């Protein structure tokens, strides 16, 4: 796997994951929408930590500056 998520993209993903997580805790706890928010936050956080996004790979998008090998 090659890194295709850049630093700014990672930061935005972590911030968005945090917002989704807190929305679930404050507004949608225990609902179907809340579970969806947790799943979305988890995916965003995982892609930010790993630096690879499968959807970006399918669409040919790369926001990283280098072609580092993971």
Secondary structure by P-SEA (a helix, b strand, c coil): ccccccaaaaaaaaaaaaaaaaaaaccccccaaaaaaaaaaaaaaaaaaacccaaaaaaccccccccccc
